[in-house]
């Protein structure tokens, strides 16, 4: 679907509607407005929503901050209500689900068909009641004075139609409150009206699939999302009301299919191995035939499609659920169910969605209803509502529950039930992460619904809140066979204080990002052996902060499919995305199918095609098989599905780098601009070079060499900066942070500074490069250092880090290319190579060549003169001198290449990785 036009329309519509509703609000609230005379109750309701119960609007009143916030929320809400309804009505018009075009004109006309018919005296009595019809005819016949009778008549028609659809879709068409009608935009009929733009954007082509509604919503809130992210840059946390705008991301249809087909589709194929459903599942990865201990022998048993319960606990506008509907429909058909009954059965029995955003929840319910209507013409008559639960904040006043429990009977209110009733006080903040304490929800609800509280006015409100809390708890109970989600992504930096505390308390091991906690929660919502499908950033696959999640997915559960995208692979995200499925069971030998697209370019269409090619041809070069226990073999359990068995075995057979060397992260000064200089900026008389720590203390020098990462370079070099370490770094070690609570700098590494070692740049865009570091250096956070436990280890370990091996192994451990000390410390190192004399001799030569190369340029503080001025190269002409010098450089370069290749051959042979590193 081409979305650029939809985005432009939705963003314009939001701005336009907010402006129109705001202007209408001012007119309505004016002291002498017609609305105050004709609709005093509606105006009073508006004032209550803006001022609470504290006051009324006057022309010269000053709004408090809270009043302004509530007014903005009211305007935003009403603007979206009308956007939602106009888009829904247009979608139904185009697909002829309405009896007459409500916002769409008949062919060859401009005005909406319903208005054109009304002008000819035809108004559907079943959709517009008698009172409204008389008012409309009076306007159109000129019997009721009006400045714009057609516009007023059309407004009445739209309100009547919305109220008509309330019976079939109350979630989308709530019976219009008076104040909502009062604030309806005035211009609905001109060529520049919101309806004209709606018709232009929502063409028949884009309305072929109900996913257009989801795209429109994402684009409608996109500017709000940008505002939230701008606030993050200023350290403004994401408040509950802004969580939807900050975290909602419309899932591309092909990823939806991938997740649903490898969860719901997989579940059905395991139960019906001869099913023809597989013929329509392009993204389904079949279990390997030779996997005798795989899922074929241990899966969730399903006897009929009516049993299957599917949940999306962060359903947004329902994209996952709508495709699950399509797949379920095919399953029911295959099982021989009556076609006319299938849509209702799916909505009643199979599909469940949970959402904190009321607007998105409405769209999810609408999308499922449209799916059902597309399959069954008479579906609206069945009055079947989708199972979409929008979580509400439910709070009980002091003593409110006590009085209610006394009336109902305290025996029913067990400790878990009482706890559950209090768990939804911040439902808009915690959402589906809430774990209800109660386990027998259905029985409790049945008992409470049987109690008559109709005669108790005050208890009735409490009764309704108790039942609502229990219904929400029921949606969040572990009962689903399939759970699929594109959960919200939010790192700790953006979380508001209460959300951060909640994760700390209930999801301690998964608190680094909201999506991580959701992955675990999705698993908890499923039954034993249920299938889970998730789309999320790929960082959980590698980085240390998500190691507990990797352990959970590969030990407590069984990861069995994954597709990993490049940064360009998903337009809506600024991080790399992956989609994956796992089963709620421990199964170490389960072999999964993995698709690696990180080296490709393109977006949705290209990624979709590449995924289908990989599934169709496992020998394509980007499809891999790996068992769950394979991930256990590499330290940190990275999901390195593409590495060879030889590389995995290297971790089992060889000692760790840490057994030969101590690795350290560098100094963080807290104020680099003050403490660090380029060496040419400093007087030579203040530079302390090649000193020990004790000598540096008494030298009187202020500036000392430090390693600070730098560009890619192997063996030697990047000696460019100095650090203020005067008086043994007294100022650095004592200067307090502005908060006064801690020292500003940290990671001093006092036992390792000024010692000779190995250094490398911590963050790289590609190749790993290690260098010999002479004595006399400190080291900064941009670099990391290794200090071999024995002097004879230093050259072989440097040779190992300068070979082809580390970059391949480090990619497997951490594809983010942040070469942290912990990653290097975990590298497998052959003890035989530590003692290899050829490696030692070659490497000493390479260090010497690299040092000479560094010192031949003025960037080095050991620079003595240009090579071209060296007597050994001086010739009668400048050209001849240059040719001699060039030949020397080429010879040295070739010799370095020869020595490195010889080292590489020795290492590759020792590890048995010839194919992988060719």
N, C-alpha and C positions, 0 to 999 in steps of 0.2 A: 504494500500500500504506500502510495506517495503521500508523505505526511507534511511536507513543507507548507502547503496551502492551508492544511488544517491548523498548523501551529500559528500561522499568521492570523487566521480568523479567530482562534480561541483567545489569543492574547489581546487582540483588538476588542473582542466581545467583552472580555473582563473589564478592561479599562472603560469602555463605552457604557456598560451596564452600571458599573459603580458610579460613574458620573451622573447618569440619568436617574438612578435611584436616589443619589445624594440630593440632586436638585429637586426631585419630587418630594423628598423628606422635608426640605425647607419650606416648600409650598404647603404641605399638609400641616406642619407644625406652626405656621404663621397664625397669629392671634385671631385674625378675621377670615381664616380660610373656610372655604365651603365644606371641607372635610370635617371641621370641628362642629359645624351645624348639622351636617347630614349623617356623620358616622362618629359620634362622640366616644363610643366604646372602643372603636378601633384606634382612635387617636390616643385615648387613655392607655391602651395597651402598648403603643409605641413609646409613650412617655415612661411607662413602667419599665420597659426594657432598656431604656437609656439611663434613667435616673434611679432605678429601683423603686422603692416606695417613698423616696425622700422629697420629691418635688415635681414641678411641672415646667415645661418649656415656656419661656417668654422671649420676645424678640431681642431683648437686650441682656439675656442671661449669659453668664460665663460658665462654660463647661469645665468641670474638674477633669483631671487626668483620667480618672476611672470612667467618668461620663463619656469622654471622647473615645476611650477604648471601646466601651459598650456600644456607642453609636457606630463606630467603624465596623464592629462585628455584626451589628444589625444590617448595615448597608451591604456588607460582604455576603451575608447569609441570603438576603432577599435577591441580590444580583445573581447569585449562583442558582437559587431556586428557579428563577425564570430562564436562565441559560439552560439548566438541566431539562426543564420542561419543553422549551422550544426545540432543543436537539432531539429529545425523545419523540415529540410529535412529528418532527420532520422525518425521522427514521421510520416511524410507523406509516406516515403518508407515502413515502417512496415505496415501501414494501406492501402497500395496500392492506395494512392491518386495521386502518380506520375506514369507516364507511364512506367518508368524504374527506377531501384534503383540508386539514385544519390550518396548517401554515403554508401549504403548497397550493399554487393555482392550478386550475384545469389547463389542459394543453392549449396554448395560444392566448392565454389570459395572463394578467399580472396580479390581480387581487387574489387572495386565498379563496379557494373554491367554496368554502363554507359561507363566506361573506357574499360571494356572487350569488349563491343559491338563495341566501336569506333575502337579498334585494329583489329576487324574483318571487318571494313569498314562500320559499321552501325551507323549513327548519325541522330537523329530525326530532320528533316528539320523544323518542326513546333516549335521546342524549341531552336535550335541553328541556327543562321543566316549563310548565305553562306560564308561570310568573315571569321568567326570564324571556320567554318568547314574546310576550306582550310588550315588555319594555323595549326589546330589540325592534319589533315592528313599529312601535310608536316613534322611535328615533329615526328609522329609515323612512317612515311616511311623513315625517315633519310634524307629528303631533306633539312631540316633546322637544322643546327648544334646545338647541345645542350648537356650539361653535363648530364642531366637527362630528356630525351624527354618525358617519360611517366608522370613524375611529372608536367612538363610544360603543357602538353596536358590536364591533368586532371584539373589543375588550370583554364585553359581556359573553360573547360566544366562546372565547378562549377560556374564561373562568368556568363556564358551564361544562365545557368538554373536559377540563381538568378534573372537575368534581365528578363527572361521569366515570372517568377512568379510575377514580379512587376505589371503586368496587373491585376491580380486577388487580390494580397495582397500587395499594395504599402507600407502599414504601416510596414510590416515585411521585404519586399524585395525592399527597395528603389533602384532605378537604381544606380548601383555601381559607385561611384566616382572613378576617376583614383587613387587617393592617397589611398583609401581603398583597391583597388586591389593590389597596390604596396606593401602594408603592410600585405598581406595575409600570414599566416604561411607557411613556405616552406615544412615541413614534413607532408604530408597528406596521405601517402600510406604505411608507415612502420608499423610494429607490435606495435610500441610504439607511433604512431601518435595520435593526438587529435581525429581523426575519429575512430581509433581502440578502444580507450577508450569510445567514444560516443556509439559505437555499443555494447560494452560490458555492459555498464550501462543501456542503453535504450533497454531493451529486449522486445520482443513482448508482454510479460505479462504486463509490466508496461506501455507500449504504448497503452493499451486498453482504457485508459481514458486520455483525454487531460490535466487533472490536473497534470500530470507528469511534464509538462512545468512550471507550477507555483512552484512546489517543487524545481525544478532545479534552478529557479531564486532565490528563497529564500536562497538556499544553496550557490549559486554563490556569493551572496553579504554578506554571514554570517561573513566572516573574516573581511570585511570592517565594518560591524556592530560592531564587537568586538573592532576594532580600535577606533570607535567613542565612545563606552562606556568607554574604557580606558582613552580617552581624557576627558570624563566627570569627572572621578575621579580626574583629574588635573584641574578641573574647566574650561575646554574648552567647550564653548557652541556649540550647534548643528547648523551648518551653513545650508543655504538652500540646497546646493548640497548634503549634508549628511542626510537630513531629510528622504529620502526614505530608505536608508540603516539602519537608526536608528529605524524606526517605522514600516516597513513592516513586517507583520506576516501572514503566510499562514493559512487560516482558515480551521480547520478540516472539512471533508466533512459532518459529521453528524451534526455539528453545523450549517453549511450552510443550510442543509435540514431543520433543526429546524426553523431557521429564515425565510426561504422562504415559507415553508409550513404554518407557522403561520402569514404570511403577505399576499403574493399573493394567497396562497391556501385558507386562511381564507376569503379573499375578494371574491374569486370565489364561495366558498361554501355558503356564505351569499346571493349571488345573484342567485345561482343555488342550492337550498337546496337538490335537488334530484340528483346532479351530482355524478358520480361514481369516480370522482377524489380522493375522500376521501380514496378509497381502496388502493391507492399507496402512501399515505402520512402517514408514520409510526410515524412521530413526531408532527402531528397536534393535538392540544388540542381543543376538541370540547367545545363550550360554554355550561354551565350547562343548563339542560332542564328547571329547575325551575326559571331561571333568566328572569322574565317577562319584566324587564326594561333594559335588556341587549342589546347586539349588534344586535339581530334579528330585533329590531324595529327601529334602527337608524344606518344605514350604508351607505357607498358610493355606489350609484347605477351604474351598468355597464350593457350596453345592448349587447355588443359584445366584444370578446377578442381583436379586433383591437384597441379599445379605451384605453386599459390599458398601462400606461407608467410607467416603472420601472427604478429607478436610483440607482446606487452605486456611491456616490460622492468621494469615496476613493477606486477605484475598484482594485488596484493592478493588478494582473495577471488575474483577471476576474472570480474567483471561484464562487462568488455569482451569477454572471450573467449567467454562464454556467448552473448552476442547475435551475435557473429561466427559461432558454431556455427549459430544459427538461419538466418542469411543464407546460409552455405555449404550448409546442407542444401537450401535452395530452389534454389541454383545446381546442385548435383549432381542433384537431381530433374529440373530443366529439361533437363539434359544427358542424361537417360535412364539414369542409374545404377540398379542394383538397390537397392531401399529397405533391405533387410536389411544391406547392406554399407556404406551411406553413413556411419553413425555411427563405425564403426571407421576408415574411410578419413580422416574429418575429424580424428579424434584422432591418427592416425598421421602424416598428411601435412601438415596445414594449421596447426594451432594450437600456439603455443609461448608459455610464460609464464616470467618470471624474477622472483624475489622474495627478499628477505633475511629475511623473517619466516616461520619454519617453520610457524607456526600458520595464517597466511594462505595460504601455499602449499598446505597440506593442504586448505583449504577450496576453493581454486581447482580443484584436481584432483578433489575430490568433486563440485563443481558441474558440471564438464564430464562426469564420469561419470554424474551424474543426468540431464543433458541427453541423453546417448547412450542411457541406459536408457529414458527416456521415449519415444524413437523406435524402440527395438528391444528387445522383451521378453527375448530371450535374450542380451543384450549381456554380462552378467556372465560368461557361459561363455567368452567370447572372450579373456578375460585381457588386454585392451588397456588400457594405462595412459596417461593424459594426459601430454603433454610439458611438465611443470612442473618447473622447476629452482630449488630453494632453495639459494642460494649459501652455501657453507660456508667458514669460515676454514680454510685449509690451510697448515700450517707444517712446515718440514723442519728437523730438528736439524742441528747442525754436523757436517759430514762425511757426513750421511745420503744426500744426493743423489750425492755423489762415489762412494761405494761402489756405489750402484745403477747409476750410469752406467757404471762399470767392468764390471759384470756384463752389462748390456744391450748395451753397445757405444757408445763416445763419439761415433762418427760420426753417430749419430742425433740427438744432443743439440746442435743448433745454438744459436747465441746467442739468437735469438728464442724458442726452446723453453725454454731455461734461464730467460730473463727471465719468460716466462709462468708457469712453475711457481712463481715467487715473487710473482706479482701478486695472489694470493688470500689473502695473510696477514691482510688486514683486509677481507675480503669483506663482513662484516656492517656495515661503516662506509661503504664506497664503492659497494657494490652494482653495478648495471649500468653505472655510469660507468667501470668498469675496461675499458681497451682492451687486449685480449690482443695481444701482439706476434706470436704465431705466426699464419701464414696458411693452413697446410695441416693443419688439425686432424684431419680425418677419416682421412687417410692415416697420420698419426703414431699415432693411436689404434689403427688396424688393425694396424700393425706391433707395437705394444706388447702388444696383446691376444693376439697369436700367440706371445708369449714365455712359456715355462713357468717360473714362479717358485714353484710350489706346494711344492717341497721346500726352499725357503729361507725359514724362518720369519720372520726379521727383514726380509728384502727384500720379503716379501709385503705387509706393512703399507705400506711405501714405494711399492710398485707400485700398490696400491689408491689411495693419495693422489695419485700422478701421474695415474692414469686419471681420477680425480674432477676434478682441476684441468683436465685437457684437455676433459672433457665440459662443464664450466662455461664454458671458453673457446669451445667450439663454439656454445653458446647465445648467446654475446656476439660472434659473428662476423657480418660484414655480408652477409646473405644473404636478407633478408626483402623481400617485395613490398609488404607493408602493416605499418606499426608504429603502434600506438595506445596511449595511456597517459594516466592521470591521475597525473603524477609527483609526488613529494614536494615540498612547499613548505617552505623553511627559509631565512630570511635569515642573513646573516653573524653576527648577534648570537647566534643559537642554536647555531651550529656548534661542535663540539668542535675542539680544536687540530689534530688530525691530518686531519680532513676539510677544514678551512680551508686547510691547507698543500697538500693534494691538489688542491683546486680551483685554487689559486694556480699550481700547477705544470702542470696538464694542461688547465684550462679558464679560463685567465687572463681572457679577454674576457667570460666568462659567469659569473663567480664571485659576483655580488651576491646570487644566490638559487639554491638547489639546483635548482629547476624549470628555470631558464634553461640550466644545464649539461645537464639531461636532454633538453631540446628538441633541442639539437645532437647529443647522443648518439643519440637516436631517429633522426635523419637519417642518422647514420653506420651504424646497424644496417641501414638499408634499402639496396636496390640502386639503381642509377641509374634515375631516373624512378619510383621507388617512391612510395607515397602515405602520408602521416603524418597522424595525428589526435591532437590534444593538448587537454586541459582544464587550465587554469591560471589564476592571478590575471591580471587585465587590465593590471597596471602596466607590463608589458613594451611595451605599445602606445604609451606616451607618455613615460615618465620617462627622464632622461638616462642613468642607469646601465645601461639596457637598450638603448641605441642600437645597440651592436654586434650584439645579437640581432635587432633589426629589420633591420639591414643584411643579416644572414645570411639571414633569411626572405624578403627582397624582392630580393636580388641573387644570392646563391648558390643559393637555392631559389625557389619560386614559391607564395606564399600565394594560395589560391583560394576559401576559404570561412571565415566567422567569424560567430558569434553572441555578442553582448556583453550581459551581464545586469546588472540593477541590484543594489544591495547586498542587497536582500531576495530576490533571485532564486534563492538557493541556501541552504537552511536550515543546512547544516553548515559554512558558511564565514563568516568575519568580514571578508572582503575581497570586492571585486567579481570575478566569475568570467567567463571567456570560454572558448568552445570553438572550435577552428579546425583547418583542414586545409591542408597544403601539399604540394607535389610536389618530389621530389629532382631538380630540374633548373632551370636558369636560363631564365626565360621572361618577359621584361619586358612583353610585350603581353598576357599572359594576364589576362583579365577575370574577377574573382571575384564571388561573391555574398555580401553582408554584411547582417546583421540587427542593428539597434540597438534594444535593449529597455531602455536605461538610464533612460528617462523613464516607464516603467511600474511599477506596484506588483504585488506578488504573489509566489508561490513556484513550485514545480515545475509544478503544473497550469496556472497562468496563463501561465508562460513557454513551456511546451510548446505551448499553443494559439496563442499569438501567433507563435511560430516557424513553425508549420504554416500559419497564415494568410499570413504574409509569403512563404513559398515558393509557396503557391497563387496569390497575387495580388501581383505585384511592384510594383503601384501603390498598395499599402496605406499608404505613408508612412513605413514603417520598414525597407524593403528597399532596398538600394543596390548599384550595380555600380561597380567601380573596377578599373583595371588595376594591375599591380604597379608599373609605372613612375610611376603617379600619386603614389605615396608618396615618390618620390625628390624631388619638387618642393618639398616643405616642409622647412625646416631641421630636422635631427634625425630625419627620416624617420618622423614619427608615423603610426600606422595610422589616419589621419583619413579614413575611407572615405566619410563622409557629406557632406564639403564639396563645394562646387560647383567646376566647372572654372575659373570666373572667379576664385575665391579662390585656387586653386592657381596660376593664371597671374599673380596679383598678386606672388607671390614671385619669379616669373621676370622681371617687367618693372620693378619698382620697387626703388630702393636700400633697404638695410637701415637701421633706426633707428640702428644703431651707426655709420653713416657721418656722422650729425649729432650724436651724443651719446655720452658715456662712461657706461655703467651700472655701478653698484657695489652689492654686498651690504653690509649694515651691520655695525657693531661688535658683537662678542660679548664681553661683559664677563667672563663666567665666574662672576659673583656679582651679579646684578641687584638683589637685596635690599639690598646694601651700596652700590652705586654709583648707583642710580636712585631718584628721588623724584617724587611728584606736586608740581606747583609750589606749591600752597598750603601744603605741609609745610615750605617753606624760607623763611627770612627774606629779605625783599626786598633787604636790604643785602648779601646774599651771591649774588644773581642777576645774571649778566652777560648782558644782552639786546642784540641787534643789534650785536655786536662782530665785528671781524675776528679772525683767529687771533693776530696780533701784539698787538692791543689786549687780547685776552683774557689773554695771557701776563702782561702787566704790570698788569692791572686789580686783582689781589688777590682777585678773585672765585673762588668754589669751584664754583658750580652754573651750568650753561649749558643752553640749550634743546636738545632733541634730538627728532627725529621717531622715533616708535616704533609705526608702524602705526595701530592703532585701528579704530573702526567705519567702515563705508562712508561716504565723503564725497568729493565732487568739488570741484575748483578751489582750495579753501583750507580750512585748519582742522586739527583734531586736534593742536593745540599744547598738550599736557597735562603732559609730563614733562620733568624736568631730569636732567642727568648730572654726576657729580663729575669735573670736568676741571681741577681746581686745579693751578696750575703747569704748564700745558700737558699735563695728564694724566700727570704724572710717576708717580704711584702705579699707575695703570692700565697704564702702559707698562713697568713694572719688576717688579710683583708676580709672584712665581713660583707655578706650579702646585704642589699638595701633593706631587707626585712629585719636584719639584726638577729636572725635565728640560726644562721650557719655561715661557715666560711664560703666565700664566693667560688673559689677554685676547688677542684677535687681530682682524684686519680693522680696523686703525686708520684707513685711508684718509686719512693725514695731508695729502696733497696736495689733498683735496677738502673737508675739514671747514671749517665756517663760510662756505662759498660758497653762493650762491643756486642753486637747481636745481628739480627736479621729484621728488616723492616719492609712493610708493604703499604700501599694506599688502601685505606679501608673501603672506600666506595669507588667502584669502577663501572664504566659503561660496557666493559667486555672482558679483555684479557687480564689475567692475574699476573702481576709482576713483583717479584721480591728482590730485595737489594741487600748487599753487605753494608752494615753500619759500623764504622770505626768507633773506637772508644772516644769519649768526650761529648756525646750527644744526649740531650733529653728527647722526649718524643711526645707529640701532640695528638689530640683526639682524631685528627684527620688521618692519622696513620695508626698502625698497630705493630707491635714488636714481638719477636720471639728471642728468648735467651736460653741457648742450649745448656743443658746441665753439665756437659763436658766440652772442653775446647775442641776435641777431635770430631764432635758431632756437627760443628757449625757449618763447615763447607759442604758436607754431604746433604745436610738438611736444606741449605740454600739451593743446592743443585736440584733437589727434589722439587722445591717450590718454583724453580725456574723451568721445570720440564712441562710437557704437555699434560701430565696427569692431574695436577691440582685443579685446573680450571674445569675439567670434566667432572671430577669428583665434587667440587664445590657447587657446580650447577645442580647436581643431584641433591645436595644438602640444602641449598638456598639459592633458588633461581633469581632472587632479587639482586644478585651480584653485590651484596654488601658483605665484604670479606672480613667477618668478625673474628676476633681471636678464638672464640669458642668453636667456630667452624674449622679453622685451621688446626686447632688442638685435637679435633676428632679425626683428622685425615689418617688413613692407614699408611704406615711406613715400614717397608721391608728392612729388617735388621741386617740382611746381607748387603744391601746397598749402602748402608751406613759405613761399612768397612771396605767398600769397593775402591781400589786404588786408582783405577782409570777415571772414575768420576771425580775423585779428589784432584788429580793432576789437571784434568780438563777444566774444572771449575775454577781453580786458582788462576789459570791462564785467562779465563773469561772475565774474572773480576779485574785482573790487571789491564786487559784490553778496554773494559768498560770505564775503568778509572782514567785511563789515558784519554779516552774519547771525551769524558766529562771535563777533564782539566785542560783540554785543547781549546776550550771556549771561555769567553770572558765571564760567563755565568758562574764559574768556579772561583772560589777564593784562593785556590792553588794555581790559578792561571799564571803561566810564566811568559808566554809569548805566542804569537800566531804560528802555526806549523809552517806556513809558507815562508817564514823568515828563518826557519831552521837550516843551518849550514848543510845538513844531510840532503836537503831537497833543492838547494839553490843551484840554478842552472843559468846559462848565458842569457836566456830570454825568459820573460814572465810566462809565456805559453809553455815552454819546456818545463819550468818549475811546477806549473800547475799540473801538467800531465804526469810528472813524477809523483807529485803529492796525491793525485787522484788514483794512480796505480797502487800506491801504498794503502790508501783507504779501502780500495776495493779488495786488496789482498787480505787486509785485516778483517773486513766484513765477511769474506768467504771463509776465513779461518774460524771466525766465531760461529758461523753457521755450521761448519763441519763439526766443531766441538759440541755444539748444542745437539746436533742430530745424533752424534755418537752417544751422548748422554741419554737422549730420548729413547734410542733403540734399547739401551740397557734397561731403562726403567720399564718400557712397554713389554719387553720380553719377561721381565720379572713378574709383572702383574697379569700377563696373559691377555692384554687388551689391544692386540694388534688391529682387529677390525674396527673397534670403537674409536680408535684414535688416528686412523689413517686419514 
